[in-house]
Amino acid sequence: MARTAGTGRPTGSATAGRARRALAVFVLVLGTVVAATTADVPRERASAEPGETTGSGGGERTVGWETYRELDELGALRRRGNSGQFSSFARSGSNDDGFNGTYSCLRTTRGGCVIAEHAGAGEVTSVWFTRDPWGDVTATGDIRVELDGRTVLDAPLADVVAGELGAPFVWPLVGDARDTSGGAVIKVPMPYRESMRITVDENPYFYHVNYRSFADADGVATFDPHDPARDVVRRLRRFGVADPKPDAPTVAQRRSRFSLRPGESAALEPIHGPAMIGELRLKLPGVTAAPRVIDDGRAFGAGGASSFEARIAPDNEGVRITRRYDANVGGQVARVLVDGEAVGTWRSGAARPGEWGRERVAVPASLTRGRSEVRVTNEFLAAEVDVNEFRYEVHSRVDGDWVRTDVLDLGPAHPGEESAHDYRIDNQVFQRRKLVAELPHERGTVERSDSVLRDTRLRITFDGRTTVDAPVGEFFGTGLGEYDVRRLMSSIDAGDGWYTSWWPMPFGERAEVELVNEGSVSVRRAVLEVSAAPSDGAGPGRGSDYFHATHRQGLTEPGEDWKFLSTSGSGTFYGVTHTMRGRIPPGAPRSAEQPRSLASTRANQRNYLEGDERFYVDGSASPAWYGTGTEDFYESGWYFRGGTTFAMPLAGNPAYEYAGDGCRYDCTGAYRLLLSDAVPFDSELVAGIEHGPANNEPAHYSSTAYWYGSPLPRMRRTDRIDLGEPFSRAAHDYHAVGESRGELTATFEGRQDPGPYRHSTTSTTGEIGFRVSVDPNNSGVRLRRLSDQTASHQAVRVRVNGRDVGIWSQPLGNRSHRWLEDGFDVPAEFTRGRSSLRVRLSPVEGAPPWSAVRYTAFSYGDGR
C-alpha cells in the first residue's frame, strides 16, 4: 500500500478498504463479546478483581503500559511470571519454519487460523509476522485478538502494522515491512486475566507471538483498547535521543578525560550507594564512523520544499541541523527556515559520485531558547537535478555540550518516522529505496577505529563484583564499527558524538567504572561520564538484581547453538547485541537446507541467518522460545529485506557489511531488546541461536547479553513422581481413572538435550490425583510435567487441596519430536505454609487424553 510522503496515509483506497477500516475502528472501540464454548480454550476462574490481592507474594506485579513507564525498575520487573513463545517453527526440526505454512496454525476454526492461545492470566507482549513478497502481510487478512472472552482487536493486519487504527496501535508500537526491513510487528502490551486467543484469516506462514503467563490475576487489568497511552508513544518515539526512564535527581556524577595506550586502563572515582547509575556516556574523538552507509531518501525539484517537526532541548544555547544527502547530485542549494525564519542555506557543491554528503546549519538561540519543538523547512533554490535528503539530525547545545535531541531518517522505508515528525514534501521528483554510498574517510582510519571499539572494554564493578565486561562498541550497540545506533536503552551518535547508555544499574555500597585498552591502538582524548540517581540499591533484601552485560566471542561450533547467555541462579534476560561474521566463501557449495527461494548453484553467503533462537528456562528440556530465523528474531525478514538496515526502539539492524570495511565475506550487526517480553529465570537460563538451518554454517560470532541477575536461585526442586515406578506412585498416593500405559522412545525439540530417551508413558481420560512435598516457606509452586505431545490441546482443570486453581492447557503438539516438558504455576495463596499439596487434575470436555511420564514440584522462594 503506497503512502504519500507528507501524511503517511494511503495515497488511495477502494470503498471496501475504507469500510473495512471503519469497521475495524468500530470493533476496537466497542469490542465484541465472544461466548466461550467447550471447543474453545477453557477460561480460568478470576483469581481476583482489579485492585484485590490474593496473597500470592512477590510484591507488586508490573504489567501492561507500566512496563514502559517504570523502566527504572527493570531489575525487579519480572520476578513473577514466565515467558513463552508461539511460532511457526518446523516441528520436524527442518528449515520449513513457514515457507509452506505447514506448522503455522495451532488449529483451524470457523474464525480462521489460530496462532496463539492460553488459559489463565498473562500478557501478549510482542507479535511479529512476515511473508513473501518482502514482508507484505496483506494476504494474511484480518487479525483478531480475544482477551477474557472479548475481542479487543479485529482489523486487517496490514492496516494494524501500518498504524491505520490510531493510538495505541501507532509507530513505533507497530511497524510494517518498510519500518522493519521485512517484518510486521505489534509491540502493544495486552494483558488478560483469564484467557487469550489470536486468530488470523489466512495461514500467516511466518510468525511469532511472545507472551507472559502468571500464576494468578493479581494486579492484572485486561487490556483496554480505548487507552491510547500517548505518554508511552511519546517516550518510545524519542528512542535513542532521550533517557526513557522517569525523571530522577542526580545524586552523584563522575567525569574524566584521558588517553589510553595499549595495556592501560582508566577508572572513575567510585560512587557510593545505595544508588543507581542512570546514565553513562562515552566520547571517543579518535574513532571514525563506518564509511559505508545504506539509506533511503527523497528529493524535491524546482518550486518544491520539505518540512518536519524537530525536538530540541528547551534550555538550549543554540541548535544545529545536519543533513545527509546523495553527493552524486551537484549544485544543490536550498534555503533553511526555522519556524518561518531563514537561518542558513544548504550548499552541496560539486558532484562527488559514490559519496554521502553531510553539511550543517547553525540556528541561533534567539529562535530556539525555551522551545521544545520547532518546524524546519527546506526550500528549493537551485540544483543540477534536484535537492535530495536522506537523514536529518538535530543537536542542541546544553551547558556547552552538543547533545543529539532528534533524528529524522526519512524515505519510503521510514513511513512511521516520517509521520511521527509530520514530514511533508512538495513537488517530490524522486524517492530512493536503497542507496549504498560512503562517507569521506582517510585510508586506514576505519581499521584503527574498529580496533578501538572491539578491544577497548567497559568494566563496571558493583559491590565488589564485576558484572559488566564488554567491548565498548558492542555494549552500546554495534560490533562492526562505529555505526549510528538508536534504540530505547542506548545510542551511538556516530561521527564524533556521544555513546550513551540509559540502562538502570542499581547497587548497594559502591560502583566502580573503568575502561581497559586490550588492543594495539591507542585511545586518545576520551571522555567518560557517569551520573547516579537515588535507589534502594541491588542485592539480597534490596528488591533488585544487579545489571550485567556479558560478552562472548569465537567461532561457531557445528551442531551447537551460539549461546548469548548460559548462567545459573536467577534473573531476567533483557536482550542482546549480536555481531555475525559469516565465513561462507562465494564459491562454496550450496547448502541442502538453503531456502527454495534462494536455490541456485552458487553459495548463499547469508545462510548463517537461517538459524533459529532457542531459549531454555530453569532446566526444562523443552525450549520456552523456539523461533524461525535469525533476522526474524531481530523482527525483520528476508535477510533484512536483502541487506537494508533499520532502527526501531527494541530491534534493529544498524550495520551490514560485505567484502570490505574489515568484513571478508558477509557480516551483520543486529540488536533485540526484550523489555515487555523479557525472559525471567529462577534457577538457570540457556539463551542461544543457531548459525545456519542446522547449526551448520561457519561464522565468527560475538554477542553482548543484557540481563539482571543473582547467583542465588529462587526456585528449587522439592519432589518428583515417576509414573513408571510403582514405589513412586504409592509414595505419592497417585491414582488415575481411565489410565493406559505404554513405552515410548522419542526426542525433544531443539538441541539442548534432544535424546532419544525411552520412558514409560501414561494416557488418562479420567481424574488424576497425587500428593507432592513442597517447602512450607514457599512463595508459590511450579508443577512440571514430562509428556508425549503427539496430541495437541491437552487440558485439565487443576485443584489443590480441594480448591480450584485454574486450567492447565497445552495447545502445542509435535509428532516428530514427541517429548515435551511444560508447567503450571500454583499461586502462594494455595501453597504457603504447607509442606505437601494434594493435587487433582480433572479432564476438560473435548480435550484429548492427558499424557504424563512424571511430575516434578518446584518451590519458589526469595519473595517470588
Secondary structure, DSSP 8 states (H G I E B T S, - for coil): --B-TTT-SBS---HHHHHHHHHHHHHHHH-EE----TTS------S--TT------SS----TTHHHHTGGGGGGTTSS-EEEEEE---TTSSS-SSSS-TTS-SEEETTEEEEEEEESEEEEEEEEEE-TTTT--GGG-EEEEEETTEEEEEEEHHHHHTTTTBTTB-TTTEE-TTTTTS-EEE---EEESSEEEEEESS--SEEEEEEEEESS-TT-----TT---HHHHHHHHTTTTS--S------EEEEEEEEE-TT-EEE---EESSEEEEEEEEE-TT--B-SEEEEEEEEEEEEEEEEEEEE--TT-S-EEEEEEEETTS---EEEEEETTEEEEEEE--S--TTBEEEEEEEE-HHHHTT-SEEEEEEEEEE-SS-EEE-EEEEEEEETTEEEEEEEEE-STT-HHHHHHTT-EEEEEEEEEEEEEEE----TTHHHHHHHHHHHEEEEEEETTEEEEEEEHHHHHT-SSSB--EEETTEEE-TTT--EEE---EEESSEEEEEEEE-SSS-EEEEEEEEEEE----SBTTTTB-EEEEEEEEEE--TT--EEEEEEESEEEEEEEEEEEEE---TTS---TTS-GGG-SSS--TTGGGG--EEEEETT-SS-SEE-S-HHHHTT--HHHHHH--EE-SSEEEEEEEEEETTEEEEEEEEEEE-STT-EEESSEEEEEE-SSTTS---EEEEEEEEEEEESS-SEEEEEEEETT-HHHHHHTT-EESSEEEEEEEE-BSSSSS---EEEEEEEESS-EEEEEE--TT-S-EEEEEEEE-SS--EEEEEEETTEEEEEEEE----SSS-EEEEEEEE-GGGTTT-SEEEEEEEE-TT---EEESEEEEEEE-TT-
